[in-house]
Amino acid sequence: MIVVLDTTETYQDFRLNNANFELLRTYLYRTSSTLVVPRIVFEETINHYRNELKKAASECKRGIKKIQKMTDGSIRPVNIDLEETVQEYRTYLEEQVCQLRGEIVDYNGIDVSSIVARALARRKPFDSNGQKGFRDAVLWESVLSLLCRENENSTDIALISHNSSDFGSDEVLASDLMHDCEAAGKSSDCVRLFHGLASFITKEVKPHLEKLESIRSQIENEQYEVFDLTDFFIDIFDIIRDAVSDMVRTCDFDSLTHNIFGDFREPELHELDNQFSSSSIFDVWSLQDNRIAASIEYAVPGKIKCLEIDEEPYFAGDKLFREHTENEFIGDATFTIYMTTILEIDTREVVDFEVDELTIDLGFNWPYRDND
């Protein structure tokens, strides 16, 4: 399998060394799969890095100035040579891709006329006007060039991107892109779309890794020295709360409230208990460099705040009007948090962790249809 990363994955972890990348690295070392970073993704990642570094440096500078005014001024400012740091990062990123047994694919196999024809025909990943989607088109042409350089029809490519709207949906390629695969002499399903690295890790990587049942049992029964599920939760609670807050704002709230009377919008995390109601550990896998990965689940009570939209009809003379009101509603919920945690086997210390997924179960105080 050839694993192709989109920029949506690289700019979430500029160092390419978080928990999910640790799992990916082990997978790449222990299978015949290879990693490919198209040049457009590589350069776009560096551009994102430059912008984020510049933004962080400005925020840091403002923060230090504020602290200096509030104190005796002894704290020194942080000076960063932006272009030098970006160049160092470029070198690091090249080395990191190599360490992941990957390659950076240049534009050599891309035909500009194909991109122009795709835009004029309004074909995916361009939008319906054929205007937006140039960098996605370059990425897709890079994928097609990989197909063409492989001799066997069984070539299998995993395209990992959060940009499902342009490449497809429900982890299935858009029909335009399937036709491209067939035109290249391959099967229509030779490229599989994964909505993010976490999805690929869950569906493709973890099933190929060696499970360590004895360690899983020790952690579950609180017999694994140094690492404890309760202590770990307490230590990283602020990070968990921030991750849950972000995920609540972007969740499919319409689907979540489909069995509830009323119109609820703009959800946000109102409260998250600092104690979990239950925890479990599903699996532990062996990784490279004397490390292990543990899949952990925490169920945590909390509350969601949202707007309840109401429209009351009324007559004024013989005309019907509707009065629109918005009221704040706070409802109970249980947040089930799925995490991947990397541990050193010798020291049993946490190396890194990743919040992979969140499911939300609404509590009893919501106006359910079945209870009315």
Disulfide bonds with the S-S distance in Angstrom:
none
